[in-house]
Amino acid sequence: QVQLVESGGGLVQPGGSLRLSCAVSGIPDYFAIGWFRQAPGKEREGLSCISGKDGGLYYAGSVKGRFTMSRDNARNTVYLQMVNLKSEDTAVYYCATDHRGTCTREPDYWGQGTQVTVSS
């Protein structure tokens, strides 16, 4: 079955860096996979996605240049490297995948989330 398990969240100071990991299983290469976050009182926000259709890598404008998504197929892990963290980056971060392979729809499988807190 499809499983996604995030890790690597924690407390960091503004300007700091953090790398999130998502261990994946049961996910063929044609599934899209991406990172999302949700802050209290805010809508869920898509951050980055790798398309299963064409392999395209996409970033939200709010994090482009600061966050980098990568995938290590040998280790069945995807990463989100975050640098220059800001207080507004505080959120629960999720990895998710979609069997249709697109980055334009709400994913149908989600991890449990990992908390990232950037102190002021």
Backbone as JSON, one array per atom type, in Angstrom:
{
  "sequence": "QVQLVESGGGLVQPGGSLRLSCAVSGIPDYFAIGWFRQAPGKEREGLSCISGKDGGLYYAGSVKGRFTMSRDNARNTVYLQMVNLKSEDTAVYYCATDHRGTCTREPDYWGQGTQVTVSS",
  "N": [[0.82, -1.17, 0.0], [0.26, 2.36, -0.37], [2.43, 4.47, 1.32], [3.54, 7.25, 3.18], [5.89, 8.92, 5.06], [6.77, 11.54, 6.92], [9.62, 13.3, 8.21], [11.99, 15.12, 10.21], [11.22, 17.64, 10.96], [11.1, 20.43, 13.27], [12.27, 22.79, 15.73], [13.55, 25.83, 14.76], [15.65, 28.73, 14.4], [14.94, 32.01, 13.03], [16.28, 32.5, 9.79], [17.66, 30.17, 9.81], [18.22, 26.74, 8.76], [16.73, 23.73, 7.5], [16.16, 20.32, 6.82], [13.7, 18.41, 5.47], [12.44, 15.1, 5.34], [10.87, 12.53, 3.45], [9.85, 9.4, 3.62], [8.96, 7.01, 1.32], [6.74, 4.51, 0.09], [5.38, 1.96, -1.98], [4.81, 3.52, -4.18], [4.66, 4.13, -7.46], [6.81, 5.3, -10.15], [5.36, 6.91, -11.83], [3.57, 8.27, -10.3], [2.77, 11.5, -9.14], [4.55, 13.55, -6.81], [4.75, 15.58, -3.94], [5.32, 18.48, -1.81], [3.6, 20.04, 0.83], [2.15, 22.56, 2.97], [0.55, 23.63, 6.0], [-0.45, 26.24, 7.86], [-1.61, 27.42, 11.07], [-4.9, 28.64, 10.88], [-4.67, 29.16, 8.2], [-5.02, 28.39, 4.7], [-4.27, 25.25, 3.16], [-1.18, 25.0, 1.54], [0.44, 24.47, -1.47], [3.8, 23.62, -2.09], [5.94, 22.48, -3.56], [6.44, 20.25, -6.3], [6.9, 17.22, -8.03], [6.23, 16.17, -11.16], [4.6, 13.22, -12.24], [4.04, 12.77, -14.84], [5.74, 14.12, -16.67], [8.06, 14.56, -15.3], [8.57, 17.11, -14.5], [9.6, 19.76, -12.36], [8.26, 21.75, -9.9], [7.76, 24.84, -8.19], [6.26, 26.78, -5.63], [5.79, 30.3, -5.73], [6.25, 31.56, -3.3], [8.25, 30.21, -1.99], [10.24, 29.66, -3.75], [13.62, 29.64, -4.56], [14.43, 29.52, -1.94], [13.63, 27.06, -0.94], [14.3, 23.69, -1.76], [13.44, 20.92, -3.58], [14.07, 17.46, -3.77], [14.74, 14.12, -4.94], [15.6, 10.93, -3.94], [15.84, 8.15, -5.42], [17.01, 5.66, -4.98], [17.04, 5.43, -2.24], [14.4, 5.64, -1.7], [13.26, 8.06, -0.89], [12.13, 11.37, -0.52], [13.05, 14.81, -0.39], [12.94, 17.98, 1.25], [14.75, 20.68, 1.22], [15.26, 23.4, 3.18], [16.11, 26.73, 3.48], [17.18, 29.85, 4.94], [15.02, 30.35, 6.7], [11.88, 31.69, 7.71], [9.68, 33.31, 10.06], [7.09, 33.09, 9.12], [7.14, 30.7, 7.83], [6.43, 28.79, 9.58], [4.61, 25.93, 10.17], [2.66, 22.94, 9.66], [4.16, 20.47, 7.81], [3.65, 18.54, 4.96], [4.12, 15.62, 3.0], [2.9, 14.37, -0.08], [1.15, 12.37, -2.5], [0.0, 11.66, -5.81], [-1.95, 9.55, -7.73], [-2.64, 10.01, -10.33], [-0.63, 11.37, -11.44], [-0.27, 14.07, -11.77], [0.48, 17.5, -10.96], [-1.43, 19.32, -10.46], [-3.76, 18.83, -9.16], [-5.55, 18.06, -6.12], [-3.71, 15.96, -4.05], [-4.12, 12.4, -3.53], [-3.09, 10.79, -1.56], [-1.63, 11.12, 1.61], [0.94, 12.01, 3.92], [1.57, 11.96, 7.5], [2.41, 14.36, 8.45], [4.81, 16.82, 9.58], [5.95, 18.94, 12.09], [7.1, 22.19, 11.69], [8.67, 24.77, 13.26], [9.49, 28.08, 13.39], [11.2, 30.2, 15.25], [10.73, 33.49, 16.61]],
  "CA": [[0.0, 0.0, 0.0], [0.96, 3.62, -0.4], [2.76, 5.05, 2.61], [4.44, 8.39, 3.21], [6.22, 9.24, 6.44], [7.63, 12.71, 7.0], [10.45, 13.48, 9.38], [12.95, 16.2, 10.11], [10.72, 18.9, 11.48], [11.59, 20.83, 14.56], [12.34, 24.2, 16.06], [14.72, 26.52, 14.23], [15.58, 30.18, 14.5], [14.89, 32.68, 11.74], [17.52, 32.44, 9.05], [18.21, 28.84, 9.88], [17.9, 25.79, 7.71], [16.17, 22.46, 7.93], [15.85, 19.4, 5.74], [12.64, 17.46, 5.72], [12.5, 13.86, 4.58], [9.63, 11.77, 3.3], [10.06, 8.03, 3.2], [7.81, 6.6, 0.52], [6.66, 3.12, -0.32], [4.21, 1.65, -2.76], [4.55, 4.63, -5.09], [5.35, 4.01, -8.74], [7.43, 6.51, -10.65], [4.4, 7.76, -12.53], [2.84, 9.1, -9.35], [3.33, 12.78, -8.74], [4.82, 13.66, -5.38], [5.02, 16.97, -3.62], [5.32, 18.98, -0.45], [2.58, 21.02, 1.18], [2.18, 22.97, 4.35], [-0.63, 24.3, 6.49], [-0.26, 27.0, 9.08], [-2.87, 27.67, 11.75], [-5.73, 29.68, 10.31], [-4.37, 29.35, 6.79], [-5.32, 27.3, 3.78], [-3.16, 24.42, 2.77], [-0.4, 25.62, 0.48], [1.38, 23.65, -2.19], [5.14, 24.19, -2.1], [6.78, 21.92, -4.6], [5.89, 19.0, -6.81], [7.51, 16.55, -9.18], [5.19, 15.55, -11.96], [4.81, 11.88, -12.73], [3.79, 12.76, -16.27], [6.89, 14.56, -17.45], [9.19, 14.79, -14.43], [8.76, 18.51, -14.23], [9.73, 20.17, -10.98], [7.56, 23.02, -9.76], [7.83, 25.48, -6.89], [5.45, 27.94, -5.37], [6.57, 31.53, -5.7], [6.58, 31.96, -1.95], [9.42, 29.49, -1.48], [11.24, 29.5, -4.8], [14.88, 30.26, -4.21], [14.77, 29.17, -0.57], [13.35, 25.65, -0.73], [14.7, 22.84, -2.86], [12.94, 19.56, -3.5], [14.85, 16.47, -4.48], [14.29, 12.75, -4.76], [16.62, 9.9, -3.96], [15.09, 6.94, -5.74], [17.65, 4.5, -4.37], [16.66, 5.39, -0.83], [12.95, 5.8, -1.6], [13.07, 9.22, -0.03], [12.12, 12.71, -1.09], [13.54, 15.79, 0.55], [12.71, 19.4, 1.08], [15.78, 21.46, 1.87], [14.76, 24.74, 3.45], [17.11, 27.65, 3.99], [16.7, 31.2, 5.23], [13.65, 30.18, 7.2], [11.22, 32.85, 8.27], [8.62, 32.96, 11.0], [5.9, 32.72, 8.38], [7.27, 29.33, 7.37], [5.93, 27.9, 10.62], [3.46, 25.18, 9.66], [2.82, 21.5, 9.53], [4.57, 20.16, 6.46], [3.2, 17.24, 4.51], [4.35, 15.13, 1.66], [1.71, 13.77, -0.63], [1.32, 11.82, -3.84], [-1.22, 11.53, -6.59], [-1.81, 8.44, -8.66], [-2.85, 10.49, -11.69], [0.66, 11.84, -11.92], [-0.29, 15.5, -12.03], [0.73, 18.42, -9.86], [-2.47, 20.34, -10.54], [-4.93, 18.38, -8.42], [-5.3, 17.68, -4.74], [-3.23, 14.58, -3.98], [-5.03, 11.45, -2.9], [-2.43, 10.13, -0.44], [-0.94, 12.1, 2.44], [1.63, 11.61, 5.13], [1.0, 12.43, 8.76], [2.88, 15.71, 8.68], [5.85, 17.1, 10.54], [5.84, 20.33, 12.51], [8.24, 23.1, 11.59], [8.45, 26.0, 14.0], [10.57, 29.05, 13.25], [11.03, 31.13, 16.36], [10.92, 34.9, 16.3]],
  "C": [[0.88, 1.25, 0.0], [1.19, 4.11, 1.02], [3.75, 6.19, 2.43], [4.65, 8.78, 4.65], [7.21, 10.39, 6.44], [8.46, 12.68, 8.28], [11.35, 14.68, 9.15], [12.48, 17.55, 10.59], [11.29, 19.2, 12.85], [11.56, 22.33, 14.73], [13.65, 24.78, 15.54], [14.54, 28.01, 14.4], [15.47, 30.81, 13.11], [16.26, 32.74, 11.08], [18.18, 31.08, 9.03], [17.77, 27.97, 8.73], [17.42, 24.49, 8.31], [15.93, 21.61, 6.7], [14.8, 18.41, 6.18], [12.81, 16.24, 4.82], [11.12, 13.23, 4.53], [9.99, 10.4, 2.77], [8.8, 7.53, 2.51], [7.9, 5.12, 0.21], [5.36, 2.92, -1.08], [3.83, 2.71, -3.78], [5.33, 4.44, -6.38], [5.89, 5.36, -9.21], [6.44, 7.44, -11.33], [3.48, 8.53, -11.6], [3.55, 10.44, -9.22], [3.57, 12.77, -7.24], [5.21, 15.09, -5.07], [4.98, 17.25, -2.13], [4.28, 20.07, -0.3], [2.79, 21.47, 2.61], [0.86, 23.63, 4.71], [-0.31, 24.94, 7.83], [-1.6, 27.21, 9.76], [-3.62, 28.84, 11.15], [-5.5, 29.95, 8.84], [-4.81, 28.15, 5.97], [-4.07, 26.49, 3.51], [-2.49, 25.0, 1.53], [0.52, 24.6, -0.16], [2.72, 24.35, -2.31], [5.96, 23.74, -3.3], [6.21, 20.59, -5.04], [6.73, 18.51, -7.98], [6.41, 15.82, -9.92], [5.58, 14.13, -12.34], [4.6, 11.76, -14.21], [5.04, 13.06, -17.07], [8.14, 14.81, -16.6], [9.45, 16.23, -14.09], [8.76, 18.82, -12.75], [9.18, 21.58, -10.84], [7.68, 23.52, -8.33], [6.81, 26.6, -6.81], [6.34, 29.17, -5.28], [7.01, 31.93, -4.31], [7.84, 31.32, -1.41], [10.51, 29.3, -2.52], [12.49, 30.3, -4.45], [15.33, 29.97, -2.8], [14.61, 27.67, -0.3], [13.74, 24.86, -1.97], [14.17, 21.43, -2.62], [13.84, 18.64, -4.3], [14.31, 15.08, -4.15], [15.47, 11.82, -4.9], [15.9, 8.58, -4.18], [15.69, 5.69, -5.09], [17.26, 4.34, -2.91], [15.16, 5.54, -0.61], [12.58, 6.96, -0.68], [13.03, 10.48, -0.87], [12.46, 13.7, 0.0], [13.0, 17.17, 0.23], [13.76, 20.13, 1.9], [15.31, 22.89, 1.98], [15.88, 25.57, 4.05], [16.48, 29.01, 4.19], [15.26, 31.17, 5.73], [13.16, 31.44, 7.89], [10.11, 32.4, 9.2], [7.36, 32.52, 10.28], [5.98, 31.34, 7.74], [6.76, 28.33, 8.4], [4.63, 27.25, 10.15], [3.71, 23.71, 9.88], [3.09, 21.21, 8.06], [4.22, 18.72, 6.13], [3.83, 16.87, 3.18], [3.12, 14.37, 1.2], [1.98, 13.28, -2.04], [-0.02, 11.65, -4.51], [-1.03, 10.5, -7.69], [-2.0, 8.86, -10.11], [-1.6, 11.12, -12.28], [0.76, 13.34, -12.12], [0.0, 16.28, -10.76], [-0.35, 19.5, -9.76], [-3.74, 19.98, -9.78], [-4.55, 18.08, -6.98], [-4.84, 16.23, -4.7], [-4.21, 13.68, -3.26], [-4.39, 10.63, -1.8], [-1.56, 11.14, 0.28], [-0.19, 11.42, 3.56], [0.99, 12.24, 6.35], [1.41, 13.86, 9.1], [3.99, 15.79, 9.71], [5.85, 18.6, 10.83], [7.17, 21.05, 12.33], [7.87, 24.39, 12.3], [9.68, 26.87, 13.89], [10.33, 30.13, 14.3], [11.35, 32.56, 15.93], [12.15, 35.45, 17.0]]
}
